[in-house]
């Protein structure tokens, strides 16, 4: 999965199999790469907001993939010097490559783990020792929960992570949207065929993944509407950008 995203982002850390899967998705929805770049852009905006405006200096990124250029640890450090980051991915090959890329960065670690196993990840010495869990943490669930079907109880999974967070922490979610737009059905089918089980959800269902936390303004909204930069294109101009939403909530 990480390699496919790297390919769609124009990176170099992917295999021929990843490229074939990416091409399969693009064949179904030619604008898919635009949506992937928008996912990366909204993640950058979220980390910038948390580090610069909310004073968050610790982040855990679940289902992180590869630490591509201008990723979480770089953005966090830019706005909050000394910020500490944990990347978590379930693919050992991805984690090994991430560890190679981060070998000289003492503020950032990459570990093998699955968001479905919060207790195991939190007990990992590399995770437990790298972040101060008595202080606020930014929990990032960007482009990962739509790979957790309802029968795996995604709301309970996110709740298990939220329970581990100190007051003043934040939860950021990016999720692909179920809609009547035929493009959404085409994209979901192509992703399922290329990547495995995937479940798009309505905005209301995504709100339910915040475990009862009150979502900050502007709410759970299409990605281009979430704290846009002046040059962020709208979904009116680029309709594919309306196929995903994002939201942020604070732990009281």
N, C-alpha and C positions, 0 to 999 in steps of 0.2 A: 504493500500500500504506500509506504513512504517513498519508494522508488518511483511509483507512478506519479505521485504529486511532484517529486523532483523533476521528472520529465516534463510534466505540464507547466512547471514554473520555468522551464528552460535551463535546468541545472545539468550537471554532469555525473551525479551519483545515482545512476540507474542502470538496469540490465536491459538486454534485448526483450526479455519477457515483460518488464515494466513498460517499455516503449510500445510493445504490441497491445498491452492492456490500455494504455493511454490513447493509442490510436483508435481503439475500439470505442472508447468513450467519446472521443472527438467525432468519430463517424456518426454517432447518434445525435450529438449536439456540438456542432462546430465551435460554439462559443464557450465550451467547457473550460478551456484554459483561462478565459477572462474571469470566470467564476472562481477558479482556484487562486488567481492573483488577487481577486477581491477578498477572498478568505484571508490571505496573508496580510493584506492591507488593513483589514479590520482588526486583526490580531495586533498589529503594530500600534494602531490607534488605542486599543484597549490597554496595552502595556504602558504606552506613553502616559495615558490618563492616570493609571494606577500609580506609576512611579513618580510622575511630576505633580499631579494634583491631589492624589489621595495619600501620598507618602508611603506607599508600599515598597519595601525593600527586599521582599522574599517572594519567590514565585515557584509553583510546581505546575509543570505543563504535561498533562496526561495525553498519551497518544501523540507525542511530539513529532515523531518522524526525525528527519535529519536537521541539524542546526544550519539551515541555509543562510545566505547573506542577510544581514540586518534582521536577525531573529531575536527572540525574547531576551537572551542574556545581554546582547549588544544594546538593545533599546533601553532595557532597564538600567544598565550601567551609565548610559548617556544622561539619563534624567535623575538617577539616584545612585551616585558613585558608591561602589562597594556592594551593590545589590547581589543577592545570592539566588541562584536558579537551579532547580532540579528538573531535568528532562526524563520522562518515563515513557518507554515504548516496549511493546511485547515481542518485538522481532529482535532476536539476539544479534543478527548481522547488522541491523540498523544501529543498535546500541554500541556495538564494537566500533563501527565507523564513526559514530558521534564521539566516542571516547577518544579516538585518534585526533579528531578535529579540535577537541577541547583540551588536549593534553597539557597545554601551557596556561590554561585558565583556571586559577584556583577558586574562583567564585562560582563555578558552574560544574555540575556533575551530570552524567547520563547513566541511568540504571535500567535494568531489564525488569519489567513489571507490567501488570495488567490492571486497568481501572476497575475491572470486575473483582479484584482482590485487594481492596483498600488496606485491610489489616496487614497483609503480607508486605505490601509496598511500604507502609508506614513503619513497619518493624525492621526494614532493611537498614543496617547501620549507616549506609551512605546517605540515606534519606533522613533518618532520625538525627544524625549528627551534623548534617549540612545546614538544616534550617532550624530556627528556634520556634518550636510549635506553641510556645507560650505567647508569641507575638503574632500580629496579623500577617497573613499569607495571601497572595493572589493565586487562586485556583483557576487554571485555564483548561477549559474543555472545548477546544476549538476544532470543529470538523471531525469529532470522534463519536459523539453520542448517537448519530444516525447509523452507526454500525452496531448498535446494541438494540436488538429487537425487543418488543414488548414482553415476550416470554422470559427475558432475562431481567426484567424489572428495573429498567434504567432509573426511574425515580428513586427507588430504594438504594441503588448504587450511588447516586449523587448524594443522597442523604447521609450515607455512611462516610463520605468524604467531608461533607459539611460539618458533621459532628466532631471531626478532628480539628476543625479550624478555631482559632482564638477569636474572640469578639473583635470587630474592626476589620476582619478579613473580607475578601471579595471573591465572588464566583462569576466567571465569565463563560458564557456558552454561545457558540456558533453552531447552527444546525440547518440542514437542508429542509426546505418547506414542501409539504404536501399542498397541492392546489389543483384547480381545474385546468390549469395551463397544460396542454398536451406535452410541452417541453419537459415539464416535471416528470411525467410518467416515462417519457423516452429516456431521460437522464437516469432515473431510478433503475429502469430495466437494464440499461447499459452498464451502470456501476455494479449491479448485482451479478451480471454475467462476467464482468472483468475482475471484480474484487471480492465477491462473496456477498453474504446477506447485508442488506441495507434497508433502512426504513425511514422514509421522509415523514415528518410530522407537521401538524397544524401549529399555528402560533400558540393557541391555547394549550396544546399538548407540550410544547416547548416550555411555556411558562410553568407547567407542572413539574418540570425537571429541576426547578430551583428549590424544591423542598419546602415550599411555604414562605421563603424569603421574599421580601418586598423588592421588586425589580426597580432599579433606579431609572430616572428619565434618560432617554426618551421611551423606555419600555423595551419589549421584545419587538423589534422592527426589522424591516428588510435591511440587509447589510449596508447599502449606501446611505441609509438614514441614521445609522448609529454613529453619532459624533463625527460627521464627515469633515474632511479637510476641504478647503476652497476648491480644489481640483478633483474632488471625488465625483465620478460620473453618477448620474441618477439611473434608477431602473426604468424611467421613462425613455431615456436615451439609449440605454443598453438593457433590454428586457431580461436577459439572463441573470442580471444582478438581483432580480426579484425572487429568485429561486432559493435564497438562503436568508436567514434572519440571525440576529445577535441580540444579546441582552446581558446586563450586569446587575448583580445584587450584592448588598452588603450584609454581613453577618452581624446581628445586633449584639 
